[in-house]
Amino acid sequence: MSVEFYDVKNRQKVTLQDDQITKTSYTSTTKNGSERTRYAFRGKLPDGRNVTKFCSKSDWDAMNVPVE
């Protein structure tokens, strides 16, 4: 399966294959003290730059790629 990312520098969409993708989660604390977790896929472009795409937890769980 491939994931489509947006390349900000070149202002275009790029598609990366599973071997170039990892998944990660970001946890932050809100003003009232509760924790919020966001899920994302991170890809590595051929020129070495990283791209990130936020996704739902169900998409994150369904993807079989290494966790960063």
PDB file of N, CA, C, O and CB in Angstrom:
ATOM      1  N   MET A   1       0.842  -1.183   0.000  1.00  0.00           N
ATOM      2  CA  MET A   1       0.000   0.000   0.000  1.00  0.00           C
ATOM      3  C   MET A   1       0.883   1.239   0.000  1.00  0.00           C
ATOM      4  O   MET A   1       1.953   1.240   0.609  1.00  0.00           O
ATOM      5  CB  MET A   1      -0.956   0.002   1.217  1.00  0.00           C
ATOM      6  N   SER A   2       0.457   2.262  -0.658  1.00  0.00           N
ATOM      7  CA  SER A   2       1.211   3.508  -0.703  1.00  0.00           C
ATOM      8  C   SER A   2       0.408   4.617  -0.025  1.00  0.00           C
ATOM      9  O   SER A   2      -0.813   4.533   0.106  1.00  0.00           O
ATOM     10  CB  SER A   2       1.552   3.893  -2.166  1.00  0.00           C
ATOM     11  N   VAL A   3       1.117   5.648   0.399  1.00  0.00           N
ATOM     12  CA  VAL A   3       0.491   6.790   1.066  1.00  0.00           C
ATOM     13  C   VAL A   3       0.875   8.044   0.295  1.00  0.00           C
ATOM     14  O   VAL A   3       2.015   8.196  -0.144  1.00  0.00           O
ATOM     15  CB  VAL A   3       0.928   6.892   2.575  1.00  0.00           C
ATOM     16  N   GLU A   4      -0.094   8.938   0.136  1.00  0.00           N
ATOM     17  CA  GLU A   4       0.144  10.189  -0.573  1.00  0.00           C
ATOM     18  C   GLU A   4       0.430  11.297   0.442  1.00  0.00           C
ATOM     19  O   GLU A   4      -0.365  11.535   1.353  1.00  0.00           O
ATOM     20  CB  GLU A   4      -1.073  10.560  -1.470  1.00  0.00           C
ATOM     21  N   PHE A   5       1.561  11.966   0.279  1.00  0.00           N
ATOM     22  CA  PHE A   5       1.988  13.065   1.133  1.00  0.00           C
ATOM     23  C   PHE A   5       1.996  14.345   0.313  1.00  0.00           C
ATOM     24  O   PHE A   5       1.940  14.303  -0.916  1.00  0.00           O
ATOM     25  CB  PHE A   5       3.387  12.789   1.748  1.00  0.00           C
ATOM     26  N   TYR A   6       2.067  15.486   0.998  1.00  0.00           N
ATOM     27  CA  TYR A   6       2.203  16.770   0.314  1.00  0.00           C
ATOM     28  C   TYR A   6       3.612  17.297   0.555  1.00  0.00           C
ATOM     29  O   TYR A   6       4.024  17.471   1.702  1.00  0.00           O
ATOM     30  CB  TYR A   6       1.127  17.795   0.808  1.00  0.00           C
ATOM     31  N   ASP A   7       4.341  17.549  -0.507  1.00  0.00           N
ATOM     32  CA  ASP A   7       5.687  18.097  -0.447  1.00  0.00           C
ATOM     33  C   ASP A   7       5.571  19.622  -0.435  1.00  0.00           C
ATOM     34  O   ASP A   7       5.237  20.229  -1.452  1.00  0.00           O
ATOM     35  CB  ASP A   7       6.563  17.598  -1.653  1.00  0.00           C
ATOM     36  N   VAL A   8       5.846  20.232   0.704  1.00  0.00           N
ATOM     37  CA  VAL A   8       5.666  21.677   0.870  1.00  0.00           C
ATOM     38  C   VAL A   8       6.674  22.456   0.024  1.00  0.00           C
ATOM     39  O   VAL A   8       6.327  23.481  -0.564  1.00  0.00           O
ATOM     40  CB  VAL A   8       5.807  22.067   2.351  1.00  0.00           C
ATOM     41  N   LYS A   9       7.899  21.985  -0.041  1.00  0.00           N
ATOM     42  CA  LYS A   9       8.935  22.708  -0.785  1.00  0.00           C
ATOM     43  C   LYS A   9       8.610  22.772  -2.278  1.00  0.00           C
ATOM     44  O   LYS A   9       8.743  23.829  -2.894  1.00  0.00           O
ATOM     45  CB  LYS A   9      10.301  22.043  -0.577  1.00  0.00           C
ATOM     46  N   ASN A  10       8.185  21.653  -2.863  1.00  0.00           N
ATOM     47  CA  ASN A  10       7.885  21.613  -4.294  1.00  0.00           C
ATOM     48  C   ASN A  10       6.416  21.869  -4.606  1.00  0.00           C
ATOM     49  O   ASN A  10       6.031  21.931  -5.774  1.00  0.00           O
ATOM     50  CB  ASN A  10       8.288  20.281  -4.860  1.00  0.00           C
ATOM     51  N   ARG A  11       5.599  22.017  -3.576  1.00  0.00           N
ATOM     52  CA  ARG A  11       4.169  22.303  -3.718  1.00  0.00           C
ATOM     53  C   ARG A  11       3.461  21.295  -4.620  1.00  0.00           C
ATOM     54  O   ARG A  11       2.757  21.662  -5.561  1.00  0.00           O
ATOM     55  CB  ARG A  11       3.973  23.703  -4.268  1.00  0.00           C
ATOM     56  N   GLN A  12       3.668  20.016  -4.308  1.00  0.00           N
ATOM     57  CA  GLN A  12       2.995  18.967  -5.065  1.00  0.00           C
ATOM     58  C   GLN A  12       2.828  17.727  -4.196  1.00  0.00           C
ATOM     59  O   GLN A  12       3.516  17.564  -3.189  1.00  0.00           O
ATOM     60  CB  GLN A  12       3.781  18.626  -6.349  1.00  0.00           C
ATOM     61  N   LYS A  13       1.918  16.867  -4.594  1.00  0.00           N
ATOM     62  CA  LYS A  13       1.695  15.625  -3.871  1.00  0.00           C
ATOM     63  C   LYS A  13       2.686  14.577  -4.350  1.00  0.00           C
ATOM     64  O   LYS A  13       2.997  14.498  -5.539  1.00  0.00           O
ATOM     65  CB  LYS A  13       0.244  15.130  -4.056  1.00  0.00           C
ATOM     66  N   VAL A  14       3.179  13.775  -3.415  1.00  0.00           N
ATOM     67  CA  VAL A  14       4.093  12.682  -3.734  1.00  0.00           C
ATOM     68  C   VAL A  14       3.550  11.405  -3.109  1.00  0.00           C
ATOM     69  O   VAL A  14       2.936  11.441  -2.043  1.00  0.00           O
ATOM     70  CB  VAL A  14       5.541  12.983  -3.228  1.00  0.00           C
ATOM     71  N   THR A  15       3.776  10.288  -3.766  1.00  0.00           N
ATOM     72  CA  THR A  15       3.329   8.996  -3.267  1.00  0.00           C
ATOM     73  C   THR A  15       4.546   8.178  -2.879  1.00  0.00           C
ATOM     74  O   THR A  15       5.481   8.028  -3.665  1.00  0.00           O
ATOM     75  CB  THR A  15       2.471   8.250  -4.321  1.00  0.00           C
ATOM     76  N   LEU A  16       4.529   7.641  -1.645  1.00  0.00           N
ATOM     77  CA  LEU A  16       5.630   6.827  -1.149  1.00  0.00           C
ATOM     78  C   LEU A  16       5.131   5.420  -0.845  1.00  0.00           C
ATOM     79  O   LEU A  16       3.991   5.231  -0.423  1.00  0.00           O
ATOM     80  CB  LEU A  16       6.263   7.464   0.108  1.00  0.00           C
ATOM     81  N   GLN A  17       5.993   4.443  -1.063  1.00  0.00           N
ATOM     82  CA  GLN A  17       5.667   3.045  -0.796  1.00  0.00           C
ATOM     83  C   GLN A  17       5.934   2.715   0.674  1.00  0.00           C
ATOM     84  O   GLN A  17       6.559   3.496   1.392  1.00  0.00           O
ATOM     85  CB  GLN A  17       6.484   2.109  -1.720  1.00  0.00           C
ATOM     86  N   ASP A  18       5.452   1.551   1.108  1.00  0.00           N
ATOM     87  CA  ASP A  18       5.548   1.145   2.511  1.00  0.00           C
ATOM     88  C   ASP A  18       6.975   1.109   3.048  1.00  0.00           C
ATOM     89  O   ASP A  18       7.194   1.419   4.219  1.00  0.00           O
ATOM     90  CB  ASP A  18       4.929  -0.204   2.682  1.00  0.00           C
ATOM     91  N   ASP A  19       7.946   0.740   2.221  1.00  0.00           N
ATOM     92  CA  ASP A  19       9.319   0.628   2.714  1.00  0.00           C
ATOM     93  C   ASP A  19       9.948   1.987   3.017  1.00  0.00           C
ATOM     94  O   ASP A  19      11.019   2.042   3.622  1.00  0.00           O
ATOM     95  CB  ASP A  19      10.169  -0.110   1.703  1.00  0.00           C
ATOM     96  N   GLN A  20       9.312   3.079   2.611  1.00  0.00           N
ATOM     97  CA  GLN A  20       9.808   4.429   2.876  1.00  0.00           C
ATOM     98  C   GLN A  20       9.007   5.122   3.978  1.00  0.00           C
ATOM     99  O   GLN A  20       9.224   6.303   4.250  1.00  0.00           O
ATOM    100  CB  GLN A  20       9.763   5.264   1.601  1.00  0.00           C
ATOM    101  N   ILE A  21       8.078   4.393   4.618  1.00  0.00           N
ATOM    102  CA  ILE A  21       7.138   5.001   5.564  1.00  0.00           C
ATOM    103  C   ILE A  21       7.298   4.381   6.947  1.00  0.00           C
ATOM    104  O   ILE A  21       7.504   3.175   7.081  1.00  0.00           O
ATOM    105  CB  ILE A  21       5.686   4.837   5.071  1.00  0.00           C
ATOM    106  N   THR A  22       7.200   5.222   7.972  1.00  0.00           N
ATOM    107  CA  THR A  22       7.070   4.763   9.352  1.00  0.00           C
ATOM    108  C   THR A  22       5.835   5.436   9.933  1.00  0.00           C
ATOM    109  O   THR A  22       5.318   6.401   9.369  1.00  0.00           O
ATOM    110  CB  THR A  22       8.361   5.088  10.203  1.00  0.00           C
ATOM    111  N   LYS A  23       5.370   4.922  11.059  1.00  0.00           N
ATOM    112  CA  LYS A  23       4.237   5.579  11.715  1.00  0.00           C
ATOM    113  C   LYS A  23       4.669   6.056  13.088  1.00  0.00           C
ATOM    114  O   LYS A  23       5.519   5.448  13.739  1.00  0.00           O
ATOM    115  CB  LYS A  23       3.017   4.623  11.825  1.00  0.00           C
ATOM    116  N   THR A  24       4.072   7.148  13.510  1.00  0.00           N
ATOM    117  CA  THR A  24       4.425   7.748  14.786  1.00  0.00           C
ATOM    118  C   THR A  24       3.190   8.367  15.411  1.00  0.00           C
ATOM    119  O   THR A  24       2.184   8.589  14.737  1.00  0.00           O
ATOM    120  CB  THR A  24       5.536   8.801  14.614  1.00  0.00           C
ATOM    121  N   SER A  25       3.273   8.644  16.705  1.00  0.00           N
ATOM    122  CA  SER A  25       2.173   9.326  17.387  1.00  0.00           C
ATOM    123  C   SER A  25       2.750  10.487  18.185  1.00  0.00           C
ATOM    124  O   SER A  25       3.856  10.409  18.719  1.00  0.00           O
ATOM    125  CB  SER A  25       1.381   8.344  18.317  1.00  0.00           C
ATOM    126  N   TYR A  26       1.990  11.545  18.251  1.00  0.00           N
ATOM    127  CA  TYR A  26       2.375  12.750  18.976  1.00  0.00           C
ATOM    128  C   TYR A  26       1.385  12.956  20.114  1.00  0.00           C
ATOM    129  O   TYR A  26       0.175  12.989  19.888  1.00  0.00           O
ATOM    130  CB  TYR A  26       2.416  13.997  18.031  1.00  0.00           C
ATOM    131  N   THR A  27       1.889  13.093  21.327  1.00  0.00           N
ATOM    132  CA  THR A  27       1.035  13.307  22.487  1.00  0.00           C
ATOM    133  C   THR A  27       1.309  14.694  23.048  1.00  0.00           C
ATOM    134  O   THR A  27       2.458  15.079  23.263  1.00  0.00           O
ATOM    135  CB  THR A  27       1.268  12.215  23.566  1.00  0.00           C
ATOM    136  N   SER A  28       0.234  15.434  23.281  1.00  0.00           N
ATOM    137  CA  SER A  28       0.371  16.764  23.861  1.00  0.00           C
ATOM    138  C   SER A  28      -0.641  16.918  24.985  1.00  0.00           C
ATOM    139  O   SER A  28      -1.641  16.203  25.044  1.00  0.00           O
ATOM    140  CB  SER A  28       0.176  17.868  22.785  1.00  0.00           C
ATOM    141  N   THR A  29      -0.365  17.854  25.866  1.00  0.00           N
ATOM    142  CA  THR A  29      -1.253  18.133  26.986  1.00  0.00           C
ATOM    143  C   THR A  29      -2.035  19.406  26.684  1.00  0.00           C
ATOM    144  O   THR A  29      -1.457  20.425  26.305  1.00  0.00           O
ATOM    145  CB  THR A  29      -0.455  18.270  28.316  1.00  0.00           C
ATOM    146  N   THR A  30      -3.346  19.339  26.853  1.00  0.00           N
ATOM    147  CA  THR A  30      -4.194  20.492  26.594  1.00  0.00           C
ATOM    148  C   THR A  30      -4.187  21.432  27.793  1.00  0.00           C
ATOM    149  O   THR A  30      -3.600  21.122  28.830  1.00  0.00           O
ATOM    150  CB  THR A  30      -5.627  20.048  26.268  1.00  0.00           C
ATOM    151  N   LYS A  31      -4.834  22.570  27.648  1.00  0.00           N
ATOM    152  CA  LYS A  31      -4.881  23.557  28.729  1.00  0.00           C
ATOM    153  C   LYS A  31      -5.505  23.005  30.001  1.00  0.00           C
ATOM    154  O   LYS A  31      -5.070  23.333  31.105  1.00  0.00           O
ATOM    155  CB  LYS A  31      -5.650  24.774  28.282  1.00  0.00           C
ATOM    156  N   ASN A  32      -6.537  22.158  29.844  1.00  0.00           N
ATOM    157  CA  ASN A  32      -7.214  21.643  31.038  1.00  0.00           C
ATOM    158  C   ASN A  32      -6.538  20.395  31.603  1.00  0.00           C
ATOM    159  O   ASN A  32      -7.061  19.794  32.541  1.00  0.00           O
ATOM    160  CB  ASN A  32      -8.662  21.330  30.714  1.00  0.00           C
ATOM    161  N   GLY A  33      -5.390  19.991  31.057  1.00  0.00           N
ATOM    162  CA  GLY A  33      -4.610  18.907  31.635  1.00  0.00           C
ATOM    163  C   GLY A  33      -4.815  17.538  31.014  1.00  0.00           C
ATOM    164  O   GLY A  33      -4.095  16.602  31.361  1.00  0.00           O
ATOM    165  N   SER A  34      -5.760  17.390  30.118  1.00  0.00           N
ATOM    166  CA  SER A  34      -5.950  16.084  29.487  1.00  0.00           C
ATOM    167  C   SER A  34      -4.934  15.905  28.359  1.00  0.00           C
ATOM    168  O   SER A  34      -4.398  16.877  27.826  1.00  0.00           O
ATOM    169  CB  SER A  34      -7.401  15.938  28.944  1.00  0.00           C
ATOM    170  N   GLU A  35      -4.681  14.648  28.009  1.00  0.00           N
ATOM    171  CA  GLU A  35      -3.719  14.367  26.954  1.00  0.00           C
ATOM    172  C   GLU A  35      -4.420  14.131  25.633  1.00  0.00           C
ATOM    173  O   GLU A  35      -5.494  13.530  25.582  1.00  0.00           O
ATOM    174  CB  GLU A  35      -2.864  13.164  27.317  1.00  0.00           C
ATOM    175  N   ARG A  36      -3.807  14.606  24.573  1.00  0.00           N
ATOM    176  CA  ARG A  36      -4.345  14.441  23.224  1.00  0.00           C
ATOM    177  C   ARG A  36      -3.289  13.721  22.395  1.00  0.00           C
ATOM    178  O   ARG A  36      -2.127  14.126  22.379  1.00  0.00           O
ATOM    179  CB  ARG A  36      -4.735  15.826  22.579  1.00  0.00           C
ATOM    180  N   THR A  37      -3.687  12.665  21.711  1.00  0.00           N
ATOM    181  CA  THR A  37      -2.764  11.909  20.874  1.00  0.00           C
ATOM    182  C   THR A  37      -3.173  12.044  19.420  1.00  0.00           C
ATOM    183  O   THR A  37      -4.331  11.820  19.067  1.00  0.00           O
ATOM    184  CB  THR A  37      -2.723  10.425  21.291  1.00  0.00           C
ATOM    185  N   ARG A  38      -2.215  12.412  18.579  1.00  0.00           N
ATOM    186  CA  ARG A  38      -2.438  12.492  17.131  1.00  0.00           C
ATOM    187  C   ARG A  38      -1.564  11.442  16.470  1.00  0.00           C
ATOM    188  O   ARG A  38      -0.437  11.192  16.897  1.00  0.00           O
ATOM    189  CB  ARG A  38      -2.120  13.928  16.572  1.00  0.00           C
ATOM    190  N   TYR A  39      -2.092  10.837  15.434  1.00  0.00           N
ATOM    191  CA  TYR A  39      -1.402   9.762  14.739  1.00  0.00           C
ATOM    192  C   TYR A  39      -0.974  10.245  13.367  1.00  0.00           C
ATOM    193  O   TYR A  39      -1.682  11.019  12.723  1.00  0.00           O
ATOM    194  CB  TYR A  39      -2.297   8.511  14.624  1.00  0.00           C
ATOM    195  N   ALA A  40       0.204   9.779  12.914  1.00  0.00           N
ATOM    196  CA  ALA A  40       0.735  10.270  11.643  1.00  0.00           C
ATOM    197  C   ALA A  40       1.612   9.222  10.976  1.00  0.00           C
ATOM    198  O   ALA A  40       2.151   8.324  11.623  1.00  0.00           O
ATOM    199  CB  ALA A  40       1.529  11.558  11.856  1.00  0.00           C
ATOM    200  N   PHE A  41       1.737   9.364   9.661  1.00  0.00           N
ATOM    201  CA  PHE A  41       2.702   8.610   8.878  1.00  0.00           C
ATOM    202  C   PHE A  41       3.828   9.564   8.521  1.00  0.00           C
ATOM    203  O   PHE A  41       3.589  10.724   8.185  1.00  0.00           O
ATOM    204  CB  PHE A  41       2.048   7.978   7.595  1.00  0.00           C
ATOM    205  N   ARG A  42       5.065   9.068   8.595  1.00  0.00           N
ATOM    206  CA  ARG A  42       6.224   9.872   8.219  1.00  0.00           C
ATOM    207  C   ARG A  42       6.942   9.170   7.083  1.00  0.00           C
ATOM    208  O   ARG A  42       7.192   7.966   7.138  1.00  0.00           O
ATOM    209  CB  ARG A  42       7.180  10.098   9.431  1.00  0.00           C
ATOM    210  N   GLY A  43       7.267   9.929   6.062  1.00  0.00           N
ATOM    211  CA  GLY A  43       7.962   9.370   4.909  1.00  0.00           C
ATOM    212  C   GLY A  43       9.258  10.100   4.645  1.00  0.00           C
ATOM    213  O   GLY A  43       9.447  11.240   5.068  1.00  0.00           O
ATOM    214  N   LYS A  44      10.151   9.424   3.936  1.00  0.00           N
ATOM    215  CA  LYS A  44      11.448   9.992   3.589  1.00  0.00           C
ATOM    216  C   LYS A  44      11.501  10.142   2.076  1.00  0.00           C
ATOM    217  O   LYS A  44      11.377   9.159   1.346  1.00  0.00           O
ATOM    218  CB  LYS A  44      12.628   9.102   4.113  1.00  0.00           C
ATOM    219  N   LEU A  45      11.685  11.373   1.605  1.00  0.00           N
ATOM    220  CA  LEU A  45      11.775  11.641   0.173  1.00  0.00           C
ATOM    221  C   LEU A  45      13.161  11.249  -0.346  1.00  0.00           C
ATOM    222  O   LEU A  45      14.105  11.154   0.438  1.00  0.00           O
ATOM    223  CB  LEU A  45      11.485  13.134  -0.124  1.00  0.00           C
ATOM    224  N   PRO A  46      13.293  11.022  -1.651  1.00  0.00           N
ATOM    225  CA  PRO A  46      14.596  10.627  -2.217  1.00  0.00           C
ATOM    226  C   PRO A  46      15.726  11.619  -1.937  1.00  0.00           C
ATOM    227  O   PRO A  46      16.888  11.218  -1.863  1.00  0.00           O
ATOM    228  CB  PRO A  46      14.462  10.452  -3.705  1.00  0.00           C
ATOM    229  N   ASP A  47      15.407  12.899  -1.780  1.00  0.00           N
ATOM    230  CA  ASP A  47      16.459  13.884  -1.489  1.00  0.00           C
ATOM    231  C   ASP A  47      16.761  14.008   0.005  1.00  0.00           C
ATOM    232  O   ASP A  47      17.539  14.875   0.403  1.00  0.00           O
ATOM    233  CB  ASP A  47      16.058  15.241  -2.033  1.00  0.00           C
ATOM    234  N   GLY A  48      16.153  13.151   0.841  1.00  0.00           N
ATOM    235  CA  GLY A  48      16.467  13.109   2.266  1.00  0.00           C
ATOM    236  C   GLY A  48      15.528  13.881   3.163  1.00  0.00           C
ATOM    237  O   GLY A  48      15.639  13.789   4.386  1.00  0.00           O
ATOM    238  N   ARG A  49      14.604  14.642   2.594  1.00  0.00           N
ATOM    239  CA  ARG A  49      13.675  15.410   3.423  1.00  0.00           C
ATOM    240  C   ARG A  49      12.567  14.513   3.953  1.00  0.00           C
ATOM    241  O   ARG A  49      12.214  13.509   3.335  1.00  0.00           O
ATOM    242  CB  ARG A  49      13.076  16.578   2.626  1.00  0.00           C
ATOM    243  N   ASN A  50      12.020  14.892   5.114  1.00  0.00           N
ATOM    244  CA  ASN A  50      10.915  14.157   5.721  1.00  0.00           C
ATOM    245  C   ASN A  50       9.589  14.827   5.386  1.00  0.00           C
ATOM    246  O   ASN A  50       9.508  16.050   5.263  1.00  0.00           O
ATOM    247  CB  ASN A  50      11.097  14.062   7.246  1.00  0.00           C
ATOM    248  N   VAL A  51       8.547  14.004   5.240  1.00  0.00           N
ATOM    249  CA  VAL A  51       7.188  14.509   5.064  1.00  0.00           C
ATOM    250  C   VAL A  51       6.301  13.797   6.073  1.00  0.00           C
ATOM    251  O   VAL A  51       6.551  12.644   6.424  1.00  0.00           O
ATOM    252  CB  VAL A  51       6.671  14.289   3.593  1.00  0.00           C
ATOM    253  N   THR A  52       5.268  14.482   6.537  1.00  0.00           N
ATOM    254  CA  THR A  52       4.362  13.946   7.546  1.00  0.00           C
ATOM    255  C   THR A  52       2.934  14.084   7.071  1.00  0.00           C
ATOM    256  O   THR A  52       2.557  15.094   6.476  1.00  0.00           O
ATOM    257  CB  THR A  52       4.553  14.657   8.895  1.00  0.00           C
ATOM    258  N   LYS A  53       2.134  13.052   7.339  1.00  0.00           N
ATOM    259  CA  LYS A  53       0.709  13.104   7.033  1.00  0.00           C
ATOM    260  C   LYS A  53      -0.047  12.599   8.259  1.00  0.00           C
ATOM    261  O   LYS A  53       0.150  11.464   8.693  1.00  0.00           O
ATOM    262  CB  LYS A  53       0.361  12.255   5.752  1.00  0.00           C
ATOM    263  N   PHE A  54      -0.903  13.437   8.807  1.00  0.00           N
ATOM    264  CA  PHE A  54      -1.712  13.035   9.943  1.00  0.00           C
ATOM    265  C   PHE A  54      -2.863  12.166   9.463  1.00  0.00           C
ATOM    266  O   PHE A  54      -3.374  12.345   8.357  1.00  0.00           O
ATOM    267  CB  PHE A  54      -2.238  14.265  10.707  1.00  0.00           C
ATOM    268  N   CYS A  55      -3.265  11.217  10.313  1.00  0.00           N
ATOM    269  CA  CYS A  55      -4.292  10.256   9.912  1.00  0.00           C
ATOM    270  C   CYS A  55      -5.138   9.883  11.125  1.00  0.00           C
ATOM    271  O   CYS A  55      -4.860  10.298  12.251  1.00  0.00           O
ATOM    272  CB  CYS A  55      -3.652   8.987   9.278  1.00  0.00           C
ATOM    273  N   SER A  56      -6.171   9.095  10.870  1.00  0.00           N
ATOM    274  CA  SER A  56      -7.027   8.621  11.958  1.00  0.00           C
ATOM    275  C   SER A  56      -6.372   7.425  12.646  1.00  0.00           C
ATOM    276  O   SER A  56      -5.477   6.792  12.086  1.00  0.00           O
ATOM    277  CB  SER A  56      -8.435   8.240  11.427  1.00  0.00           C
ATOM    278  N   LYS A  57      -6.817   7.124  13.850  1.00  0.00           N
ATOM    279  CA  LYS A  57      -6.270   5.978  14.579  1.00  0.00           C
ATOM    280  C   LYS A  57      -6.550   4.678  13.840  1.00  0.00           C
ATOM    281  O   LYS A  57      -5.707   3.781  13.842  1.00  0.00           O
ATOM    282  CB  LYS A  57      -6.852   5.913  15.995  1.00  0.00           C
ATOM    283  N   SER A  58      -7.709   4.554  13.210  1.00  0.00           N
ATOM    284  CA  SER A  58      -8.029   3.318  12.490  1.00  0.00           C
ATOM    285  C   SER A  58      -7.091   3.118  11.296  1.00  0.00           C
ATOM    286  O   SER A  58      -6.658   1.996  11.037  1.00  0.00           O
ATOM    287  CB  SER A  58      -9.493   3.340  12.015  1.00  0.00           C
ATOM    288  N   ASP A  59      -6.772   4.195  10.565  1.00  0.00           N
ATOM    289  CA  ASP A  59      -5.806   4.089   9.465  1.00  0.00           C
ATOM    290  C   ASP A  59      -4.419   3.750   9.997  1.00  0.00           C
ATOM    291  O   ASP A  59      -3.694   2.956   9.397  1.00  0.00           O
ATOM    292  CB  ASP A  59      -5.759   5.400   8.658  1.00  0.00           C
ATOM    293  N   TRP A  60      -4.054   4.355  11.122  1.00  0.00           N
ATOM    294  CA  TRP A  60      -2.751   4.130  11.741  1.00  0.00           C
ATOM    295  C   TRP A  60      -2.608   2.675  12.168  1.00  0.00           C
ATOM    296  O   TRP A  60      -1.565   2.060  11.947  1.00  0.00           O
ATOM    297  CB  TRP A  60      -2.557   5.062  12.948  1.00  0.00           C
ATOM    298  N   ASP A  61      -3.664   2.120  12.784  1.00  0.00           N
ATOM    299  CA  ASP A  61      -3.634   0.727  13.228  1.00  0.00           C
ATOM    300  C   ASP A  61      -3.612  -0.247  12.054  1.00  0.00           C
ATOM    301  O   ASP A  61      -2.990  -1.306  12.140  1.00  0.00           O
ATOM    302  CB  ASP A  61      -4.835   0.435  14.115  1.00  0.00           C
ATOM    303  N   ALA A  62      -4.279   0.099  10.965  1.00  0.00           N
ATOM    304  CA  ALA A  62      -4.384  -0.805   9.820  1.00  0.00           C
ATOM    305  C   ALA A  62      -3.084  -0.897   9.020  1.00  0.00           C
ATOM    306  O   ALA A  62      -2.853  -1.889   8.329  1.00  0.00           O
ATOM    307  CB  ALA A  62      -5.506  -0.352   8.910  1.00  0.00           C
ATOM    308  N   MET A  63      -2.250   0.112   9.108  1.00  0.00           N
ATOM    309  CA  MET A  63      -1.017   0.135   8.312  1.00  0.00           C
ATOM    310  C   MET A  63       0.053  -0.723   8.978  1.00  0.00           C
ATOM    311  O   MET A  63       0.336  -0.562  10.165  1.00  0.00           O
ATOM    312  CB  MET A  63      -0.506   1.587   8.132  1.00  0.00           C
ATOM    313  N   ASN A  64       0.642  -1.630   8.215  1.00  0.00           N
ATOM    314  CA  ASN A  64       1.645  -2.547   8.746  1.00  0.00           C
ATOM    315  C   ASN A  64       3.047  -2.046   8.389  1.00  0.00           C
ATOM    316  O   ASN A  64       3.715  -2.600   7.516  1.00  0.00           O
ATOM    317  CB  ASN A  64       1.421  -3.982   8.197  1.00  0.00           C
ATOM    318  N   VAL A  65       3.476  -0.990   9.078  1.00  0.00           N
ATOM    319  CA  VAL A  65       4.813  -0.416   8.897  1.00  0.00           C
ATOM    320  C   VAL A  65       5.431  -0.218  10.277  1.00  0.00           C
ATOM    321  O   VAL A  65       4.706  -0.190  11.272  1.00  0.00           O
ATOM    322  CB  VAL A  65       4.757   0.944   8.099  1.00  0.00           C
ATOM    323  N   PRO A  66       6.766  -0.079  10.361  1.00  0.00           N
ATOM    324  CA  PRO A  66       7.400   0.077  11.678  1.00  0.00           C
ATOM    325  C   PRO A  66       6.980   1.366  12.388  1.00  0.00           C
ATOM    326  O   PRO A  66       6.686   2.379  11.754  1.00  0.00           O
ATOM    327  CB  PRO A  66       8.912   0.053  11.528  1.00  0.00           C
ATOM    328  N   VAL A  67       6.959   1.298  13.720  1.00  0.00           N
ATOM    329  CA  VAL A  67       6.640   2.469  14.545  1.00  0.00           C
ATOM    330  C   VAL A  67       7.937   3.203  14.836  1.00  0.00           C
ATOM    331  O   VAL A  67       8.931   2.592  15.229  1.00  0.00           O
ATOM    332  CB  VAL A  67       5.911   2.058  15.878  1.00  0.00           C
ATOM    333  N   GLU A  68       7.926   4.499  14.646  1.00  0.00           N
ATOM    334  CA  GLU A  68       9.104   5.340  14.880  1.00  0.00           C
ATOM    335  C   GLU A  68       9.223   5.685  16.340  1.00  0.00           C
ATOM    336  O   GLU A  68      10.154   6.388  16.734  1.00  0.00           O
ATOM    337  CB  GLU A  68       9.040   6.617  14.046  1.00  0.00           C
TER     338      GLU A  68
END
